């Protein structure tokens, strides 16, 4: 086996592992957006129970919650599309690495 083939297979494996880490980071990010959105939702409900007379704050927190949630979902799908496009540059790593 040539050294060049071994180096190429190692690079392909490293790139594949880097993409796996990127996928996990993207999933972690959407969960962080979801968590933050839920915090704003809970804050709106707490403000509603605490200050029963002023309901404008409740809707402000609910709006922020919805905006953060929608932005997180859009961001997730945009990043997922970019990750899938970056897999093209690695090549057919499974077939090359097994042989």
N, CA, C and O atoms as a GROMACS GRO file, in nm:
protein
  396
    1UNK      N    1   0.084  -0.117   0.000
    1UNK     CA    2   0.000   0.000   0.000
    1UNK      C    3   0.089   0.124   0.000
    1UNK      O    4   0.186   0.131   0.076
    2UNK      N    5   0.058   0.219  -0.083
    2UNK     CA    6   0.136   0.342  -0.092
    2UNK      C    7   0.101   0.435   0.023
    2UNK      O    8  -0.009   0.432   0.078
    3UNK      N    9   0.197   0.518   0.058
    3UNK     CA   10   0.173   0.616   0.165
    3UNK      C   11   0.068   0.718   0.124
    3UNK      O   12  -0.008   0.766   0.207
    4UNK      N   13   0.065   0.752  -0.006
    4UNK     CA   14  -0.033   0.850  -0.053
    4UNK      C   15  -0.176   0.799  -0.032
    4UNK      O   16  -0.263   0.876   0.007
    5UNK      N   17  -0.200   0.671  -0.058
    5UNK     CA   18  -0.334   0.616  -0.040
    5UNK      C   19  -0.373   0.620   0.107
    5UNK      O   20  -0.488   0.651   0.140
    6UNK      N   21  -0.279   0.588   0.195
    6UNK     CA   22  -0.309   0.589   0.337
    6UNK      C   23  -0.341   0.731   0.385
    6UNK      O   24  -0.435   0.751   0.462
    7UNK      N   25  -0.263   0.828   0.340
    7UNK     CA   26  -0.287   0.966   0.379
    7UNK      C   27  -0.424   1.011   0.328
    7UNK      O   28  -0.499   1.078   0.400
    8UNK      N   29  -0.457   0.977   0.206
    8UNK     CA   30  -0.586   1.018   0.151
    8UNK      C   31  -0.701   0.957   0.231
    8UNK      O   32  -0.801   1.024   0.257
    9UNK      N   33  -0.688   0.831   0.270
    9UNK     CA   34  -0.795   0.767   0.349
    9UNK      C   35  -0.807   0.831   0.486
    9UNK      O   36  -0.918   0.847   0.537
   10UNK      N   37  -0.693   0.868   0.546
   10UNK     CA   38  -0.698   0.934   0.676
   10UNK      C   39  -0.763   1.071   0.666
   10UNK      O   40  -0.840   1.111   0.754
   11UNK      N   41  -0.731   1.142   0.559
   11UNK     CA   42  -0.794   1.274   0.540
   11UNK      C   43  -0.943   1.260   0.519
   11UNK      O   44  -1.021   1.340   0.572
   12UNK      N   45  -0.983   1.160   0.443
   12UNK     CA   46  -1.125   1.140   0.419
   12UNK      C   47  -1.196   1.107   0.551
   12UNK      O   48  -1.305   1.158   0.576
   13UNK      N   49  -1.135   1.023   0.632
   13UNK     CA   50  -1.196   0.988   0.760
   13UNK      C   51  -1.206   1.110   0.851
   13UNK      O   52  -1.308   1.130   0.916
   14UNK      N   53  -1.101   1.190   0.856
   14UNK     CA   54  -1.104   1.310   0.939
   14UNK      C   55  -1.212   1.408   0.893
   14UNK      O   56  -1.282   1.468   0.975
   15UNK      N   57  -1.225   1.422   0.763
   15UNK     CA   58  -1.328   1.512   0.711
   15UNK      C   59  -1.467   1.458   0.743
   15UNK      O   60  -1.557   1.535   0.775
   16UNK      N   61  -1.485   1.329   0.735
   16UNK     CA   62  -1.614   1.269   0.769
   16UNK      C   63  -1.647   1.289   0.917
   16UNK      O   64  -1.760   1.321   0.952
   17UNK      N   65  -1.548   1.272   1.002
   17UNK     CA   66  -1.570   1.294   1.145
   17UNK      C   67  -1.599   1.441   1.174
   17UNK      O   68  -1.679   1.473   1.262
   18UNK      N   69  -1.534   1.530   1.101
   18UNK     CA   70  -1.561   1.673   1.119
   18UNK      C   71  -1.705   1.706   1.080
   18UNK      O   72  -1.770   1.787   1.146
   19UNK      N   73  -1.754   1.643   0.975
   19UNK     CA   74  -1.894   1.666   0.935
   19UNK      C   75  -1.989   1.610   1.039
   19UNK      O   76  -2.092   1.671   1.068
   20UNK      N   77  -1.955   1.496   1.097
   20UNK     CA   78  -2.040   1.441   1.204
   20UNK      C   79  -2.046   1.535   1.323
   20UNK      O   80  -2.152   1.555   1.382
   21UNK      N   81  -1.932   1.594   1.360
   21UNK     CA   82  -1.931   1.691   1.470
   21UNK      C   83  -2.014   1.813   1.435
   21UNK      O   84  -2.083   1.868   1.521
   22UNK      N   85  -2.007   1.855   1.310
   22UNK     CA   86  -2.085   1.971   1.266
   22UNK      C   87  -2.234   1.942   1.271
   22UNK      O   88  -2.313   2.028   1.309
   23UNK      N   89  -2.273   1.822   1.233
   23UNK     CA   90  -2.415   1.782   1.241
   23UNK      C   91  -2.463   1.784   1.386
   23UNK      O   92  -2.572   1.833   1.415
   24UNK      N   93  -2.382   1.730   1.476
   24UNK     CA   94  -2.419   1.730   1.618
   24UNK      C   95  -2.426   1.872   1.674
   24UNK      O   96  -2.513   1.902   1.756
   25UNK      N   97  -2.335   1.958   1.630
   25UNK     CA   98  -2.339   2.098   1.675
   25UNK      C   99  -2.465   2.168   1.624
   25UNK      O  100  -2.525   2.248   1.696
   26UNK      N  101  -2.504   2.137   1.502
   26UNK     CA  102  -2.627   2.196   1.447
   26UNK      C  103  -2.750   2.150   1.525
   26UNK      O  104  -2.840   2.230   1.552
   27UNK      N  105  -2.753   2.023   1.562
   27UNK     CA  106  -2.865   1.972   1.642
   27UNK      C  107  -2.866   2.035   1.781
   27UNK      O  108  -2.972   2.066   1.836
   28UNK      N  109  -2.749   2.053   1.837
   28UNK     CA  110  -2.739   2.117   1.968
   28UNK      C  111  -2.787   2.262   1.962
   28UNK      O  112  -2.849   2.312   2.056
   29UNK      N  113  -2.757   2.328   1.851
   29UNK     CA  114  -2.798   2.467   1.835
   29UNK      C  115  -2.949   2.480   1.827
   29UNK      O  116  -3.007   2.572   1.886
   30UNK      N  117  -3.015   2.390   1.755
   30UNK     CA  118  -3.162   2.400   1.746
   30UNK      C  119  -3.224   2.373   1.883
   30UNK      O  120  -3.325   2.433   1.918
   31UNK      N  121  -3.164   2.284   1.960
   31UNK     CA  122  -3.216   2.261   2.095
   31UNK      C  123  -3.196   2.383   2.184
   31UNK      O  124  -3.280   2.411   2.270
   32UNK      N  125  -3.086   2.455   2.166
   32UNK     CA  126  -3.063   2.578   2.242
   32UNK      C  127  -3.166   2.685   2.205
   32UNK      O  128  -3.216   2.756   2.292
   33UNK      N  129  -3.197   2.695   2.075
   33UNK     CA  130  -3.301   2.790   2.033
   33UNK      C  131  -3.436   2.751   2.093
   33UNK      O  132  -3.511   2.838   2.139
   34UNK      N  133  -3.467   2.622   2.094
   34UNK     CA  134  -3.592   2.575   2.153
   34UNK      C  135  -3.598   2.606   2.302
   34UNK      O  136  -3.701   2.651   2.353
   35UNK      N  137  -3.487   2.582   2.372
   35UNK     CA  138  -3.481   2.609   2.515
   35UNK      C  139  -3.501   2.758   2.543
   35UNK      O  140  -3.576   2.794   2.634
   36UNK      N  141  -3.435   2.843   2.466
   36UNK     CA  142  -3.448   2.988   2.486
   36UNK      C  143  -3.591   3.033   2.456
   36UNK      O  144  -3.645   3.119   2.526
   37UNK      N  145  -3.650   2.977   2.353
   37UNK     CA  146  -3.788   3.010   2.319
   37UNK      C  147  -3.882   2.971   2.432
   37UNK      O  148  -3.975   3.045   2.466
   38UNK      N  149  -3.859   2.855   2.491
   38UNK     CA  150  -3.944   2.811   2.602
   38UNK      C  151  -3.924   2.900   2.725
   38UNK      O  152  -4.020   2.923   2.799
   39UNK      N  153  -3.801   2.951   2.747
   39UNK     CA  154  -3.778   3.044   2.858
   39UNK      C  155  -3.860   3.171   2.842
   39UNK      O  156  -3.919   3.221   2.938
   40UNK      N  157  -3.864   3.224   2.718
   40UNK     CA  158  -3.943   3.344   2.695
   40UNK      C  159  -4.092   3.314   2.710
   40UNK      O  160  -4.167   3.399   2.759
   41UNK      N  161  -4.134   3.197   2.669
   41UNK     CA  162  -4.275   3.159   2.685
   41UNK      C  163  -4.312   3.150   2.833
   41UNK      O  164  -4.417   3.199   2.874
   42UNK      N  165  -4.226   3.089   2.911
   42UNK     CA  166  -4.251   3.077   3.055
   42UNK      C  167  -4.246   3.214   3.123
   42UNK      O  168  -4.322   3.242   3.215
   43UNK      N  169  -4.154   3.300   3.075
   43UNK     CA  170  -4.148   3.436   3.130
   43UNK      C  171  -4.278   3.510   3.103
   43UNK      O  172  -4.326   3.583   3.189
   44UNK      N  173  -4.333   3.493   2.984
   44UNK     CA  174  -4.461   3.557   2.952
   44UNK      C  175  -4.573   3.508   3.040
   44UNK      O  176  -4.657   3.586   3.085
   45UNK      N  177  -4.576   3.377   3.064
   45UNK     CA  178  -4.679   3.322   3.152
   45UNK      C  179  -4.661   3.369   3.296
   45UNK      O  180  -4.759   3.396   3.365
   46UNK      N  181  -4.537   3.380   3.341
   46UNK     CA  182  -4.510   3.428   3.477
   46UNK      C  183  -4.549   3.574   3.494
   46UNK      O  184  -4.608   3.612   3.594
   47UNK      N  185  -4.516   3.655   3.394
   47UNK     CA  186  -4.554   3.796   3.398
   47UNK      C  187  -4.706   3.810   3.401
   47UNK      O  188  -4.760   3.896   3.470
   48UNK      N  189  -4.774   3.725   3.326
   48UNK     CA  190  -4.920   3.729   3.323
   48UNK      C  191  -4.978   3.698   3.461
   48UNK      O  192  -5.073   3.763   3.504
   49UNK      N  193  -4.921   3.600   3.529
   49UNK     CA  194  -4.971   3.565   3.662
   49UNK      C  195  -4.929   3.668   3.767
   49UNK      O  196  -5.002   3.691   3.864
   50UNK      N  197  -4.812   3.728   3.747
   50UNK     CA  198  -4.762   3.824   3.845
   50UNK      C  199  -4.833   3.959   3.833
   50UNK      O  200  -4.875   4.017   3.934
   51UNK      N  201  -4.846   4.008   3.711
   51UNK     CA  202  -4.912   4.137   3.686
   51UNK      C  203  -5.037   4.114   3.605
   51UNK      O  204  -5.033   4.117   3.482
   52UNK      N  205  -5.145   4.091   3.670
   52UNK     CA  206  -5.268   4.056   3.599
   52UNK      C  207  -5.328   4.174   3.523
   52UNK      O  208  -5.408   4.154   3.432
   53UNK      N  209  -5.292   4.295   3.560
   53UNK     CA  210  -5.353   4.411   3.496
   53UNK      C  211  -5.287   4.447   3.362
   53UNK      O  212  -5.356   4.493   3.270
   54UNK      N  213  -5.158   4.428   3.349
   54UNK     CA  214  -5.086   4.470   3.229
   54UNK      C  215  -5.056   4.346   3.143
   54UNK      O  216  -4.968   4.266   3.176
   55UNK      N  217  -5.129   4.332   3.034
   55UNK     CA  218  -5.110   4.214   2.950
   55UNK      C  219  -5.019   4.238   2.831
   55UNK      O  220  -4.990   4.145   2.756
   56UNK      N  221  -4.972   4.362   2.811
   56UNK     CA  222  -4.885   4.392   2.697
   56UNK      C  223  -4.752   4.318   2.709
   56UNK      O  224  -4.698   4.270   2.609
   57UNK      N  225  -4.699   4.307   2.831
   57UNK     CA  226  -4.572   4.236   2.850
   57UNK      C  227  -4.583   4.089   2.811
   57UNK      O  228  -4.490   4.030   2.756
   58UNK      N  229  -4.696   4.032   2.841
   58UNK     CA  230  -4.717   3.891   2.808
   58UNK      C  231  -4.703   3.869   2.658
   58UNK      O  232  -4.637   3.774   2.615
   59UNK      N  233  -4.765   3.954   2.580
   59UNK     CA  234  -4.760   3.936   2.435
   59UNK      C  235  -4.623   3.968   2.377
   59UNK      O  236  -4.583   3.912   2.275
   60UNK      N  237  -4.551   4.058   2.442
   60UNK     CA  238  -4.414   4.085   2.399
   60UNK      C  239  -4.327   3.961   2.418
   60UNK      O  240  -4.252   3.924   2.328
   61UNK      N  241  -4.338   3.898   2.535
   61UNK     CA  242  -4.260   3.776   2.560
   61UNK      C  243  -4.304   3.662   2.468
   61UNK      O  244  -4.220   3.586   2.419
   62UNK      N  245  -4.434   3.649   2.444
   62UNK     CA  246  -4.482   3.546   2.352
   62UNK      C  247  -4.431   3.570   2.211
   62UNK      O  248  -4.397   3.475   2.140
   63UNK      N  249  -4.426   3.696   2.170
   63UNK     CA  250  -4.376   3.729   2.036
   63UNK      C  251  -4.228   3.694   2.023
   63UNK      O  252  -4.186   3.634   1.924
   64UNK      N  253  -4.149   3.731   2.125
   64UNK     CA  254  -4.006   3.696   2.123
   64UNK      C  255  -3.988   3.545   2.119
   64UNK      O  256  -3.900   3.494   2.049
   65UNK      N  257  -4.071   3.474   2.193
   65UNK     CA  258  -4.063   3.329   2.194
   65UNK      C  259  -4.087   3.271   2.055
   65UNK      O  260  -4.012   3.185   2.009
   66UNK      N  261  -4.191   3.318   1.989
   66UNK     CA  262  -4.222   3.270   1.855
   66UNK      C  263  -4.115   3.306   1.754
   66UNK      O  264  -4.079   3.225   1.669
   67UNK      N  265  -4.063   3.430   1.763
   67UNK     CA  266  -3.959   3.473   1.669
   67UNK      C  267  -3.833   3.391   1.687
   67UNK      O  268  -3.772   3.348   1.588
   68UNK      N  269  -3.792   3.367   1.810
   68UNK     CA  270  -3.672   3.289   1.836
   68UNK      C  271  -3.690   3.145   1.788
   68UNK      O  272  -3.599   3.087   1.730
   69UNK      N  273  -3.807   3.089   1.811
   69UNK     CA  274  -3.834   2.951   1.767
   69UNK      C  275  -3.830   2.939   1.615
   69UNK      O  276  -3.769   2.847   1.561
   70UNK      N  277  -3.896   3.032   1.546
   70UNK     CA  278  -3.899   3.027   1.400
   70UNK      C  279  -3.760   3.051   1.343
   70UNK      O  280  -3.720   2.985   1.247
   71UNK      N  281  -3.686   3.147   1.401
   71UNK     CA  282  -3.549   3.173   1.354
   71UNK      C  283  -3.461   3.049   1.374
   71UNK      O  284  -3.379   3.017   1.288
   72UNK      N  285  -3.477   2.981   1.486
   72UNK     CA  286  -3.398   2.860   1.512
   72UNK      C  287  -3.427   2.750   1.411
   72UNK      O  288  -3.335   2.683   1.365
   73UNK      N  289  -3.554   2.732   1.376
   73UNK     CA  290  -3.590   2.629   1.278
   73UNK      C  291  -3.534   2.664   1.140
   73UNK      O  292  -3.480   2.578   1.072
   74UNK      N  293  -3.548   2.789   1.100
   74UNK     CA  294  -3.496   2.832   0.970
   74UNK      C  295  -3.344   2.815   0.966
   74UNK      O  296  -3.289   2.765   0.869
   75UNK      N  297  -3.278   2.858   1.073
   75UNK     CA  298  -3.133   2.844   1.082
   75UNK      C  299  -3.090   2.698   1.074
   75UNK      O  300  -2.990   2.666   1.009
   76UNK      N  301  -3.164   2.609   1.139
   76UNK     CA  302  -3.131   2.467   1.137
   76UNK      C  303  -3.134   2.411   0.995
   76UNK      O  304  -3.042   2.342   0.952
   77UNK      N  305  -3.240   2.442   0.922
   77UNK     CA  306  -3.252   2.387   0.787
   77UNK      C  307  -3.152   2.449   0.690
   77UNK      O  308  -3.104   2.381   0.600
   78UNK      N  309  -3.119   2.577   0.708
   78UNK     CA  310  -3.016   2.638   0.623
   78UNK      C  311  -2.881   2.572   0.648
   78UNK      O  312  -2.810   2.538   0.554
   79UNK      N  313  -2.847   2.553   0.774
   79UNK     CA  314  -2.718   2.491   0.806
   79UNK      C  315  -2.714   2.344   0.762
   79UNK      O  316  -2.611   2.295   0.717
   80UNK      N  317  -2.827   2.275   0.776
   80UNK     CA  318  -2.832   2.135   0.732
   80UNK      C  319  -2.809   2.124   0.582
   80UNK      O  320  -2.742   2.031   0.536
   81UNK      N  321  -2.864   2.217   0.506
   81UNK     CA  322  -2.843   2.218   0.362
   81UNK      C  323  -2.697   2.242   0.329
   81UNK      O  324  -2.642   2.178   0.240
   82UNK      N  325  -2.633   2.336   0.401
   82UNK     CA  326  -2.490   2.363   0.378
   82UNK      C  327  -2.404   2.242   0.414
   82UNK      O  328  -2.306   2.214   0.346
   83UNK      N  329  -2.441   2.171   0.520
   83UNK     CA  330  -2.364   2.053   0.560
   83UNK      C  331  -2.376   1.945   0.454
   83UNK      O  332  -2.277   1.880   0.420
   84UNK      N  333  -2.496   1.924   0.401
   84UNK     CA  334  -2.514   1.823   0.296
   84UNK      C  335  -2.436   1.860   0.171
   84UNK      O  336  -2.382   1.772   0.104
   85UNK      N  337  -2.429   1.988   0.138
   85UNK     CA  338  -2.352   2.031   0.022
   85UNK      C  339  -2.203   2.012   0.044
   85UNK      O  340  -2.130   1.985  -0.051
   86UNK      N  341  -2.156   2.025   0.167
   86UNK     CA  342  -2.014   2.008   0.193
   86UNK      C  343  -1.971   1.862   0.188
   86UNK      O  344  -1.852   1.834   0.174
   87UNK      N  345  -2.065   1.769   0.199
   87UNK     CA  346  -2.031   1.627   0.188
   87UNK      C  347  -1.986   1.590   0.047
   87UNK      O  348  -1.915   1.491   0.029
   88UNK      N  349  -2.025   1.668  -0.051
   88UNK     CA  350  -1.987   1.640  -0.190
   88UNK      C  351  -1.836   1.648  -0.206
   88UNK      O  352  -1.778   1.574  -0.285
   89UNK      N  353  -1.771   1.736  -0.133
   89UNK     CA  354  -1.628   1.758  -0.149
   89UNK      C  355  -1.544   1.645  -0.089
   89UNK      O  356  -1.426   1.632  -0.122
   90UNK      N  357  -1.603   1.565  -0.004
   90UNK     CA  358  -1.527   1.455   0.055
   90UNK      C  359  -1.511   1.342  -0.044
   90UNK      O  360  -1.407   1.277  -0.047
   91UNK      N  361  -1.609   1.318  -0.123
   91UNK     CA  362  -1.603   1.208  -0.218
   91UNK      C  363  -1.675   1.087  -0.163
   91UNK      O  364  -1.748   1.096  -0.064
   92UNK      N  365  -1.654   0.976  -0.227
   92UNK     CA  366  -1.719   0.853  -0.186
   92UNK      C  367  -1.630   0.784  -0.083
   92UNK      O  368  -1.562   0.687  -0.115
   93UNK      N  369  -1.630   0.835   0.039
   93UNK     CA  370  -1.535   0.790   0.140
   93UNK      C  371  -1.557   0.646   0.181
   93UNK      O  372  -1.461   0.577   0.216
   94UNK      N  373  -1.680   0.598   0.179
   94UNK     CA  374  -1.706   0.463   0.226
   94UNK      C  375  -1.641   0.359   0.135
   94UNK      O  376  -1.577   0.266   0.184
   95UNK      N  377  -1.656   0.374   0.007
   95UNK     CA  378  -1.598   0.278  -0.085
   95UNK      C  379  -1.445   0.285  -0.085
   95UNK      O  380  -1.378   0.182  -0.090
   96UNK      N  381  -1.391   0.407  -0.080
   96UNK     CA  382  -1.247   0.423  -0.082
   96UNK      C  383  -1.182   0.374   0.047
   96UNK      O  384  -1.072   0.320   0.044
   97UNK      N  385  -1.248   0.391   0.157
   97UNK     CA  386  -1.187   0.355   0.284
   97UNK      C  387  -1.191   0.204   0.309
   97UNK      O  388  -1.103   0.150   0.377
   98UNK      N  389  -1.288   0.138   0.256
   98UNK     CA  390  -1.300  -0.006   0.279
   98UNK      C  391  -1.202  -0.088   0.198
   98UNK      O  392  -1.170  -0.201   0.236
   99UNK      N  393  -1.153  -0.032   0.088
   99UNK     CA  394  -1.063  -0.111   0.002
   99UNK      C  395  -0.921  -0.074   0.022
   99UNK      O  396  -0.833  -0.131  -0.043
   0.00000   0.00000   0.00000
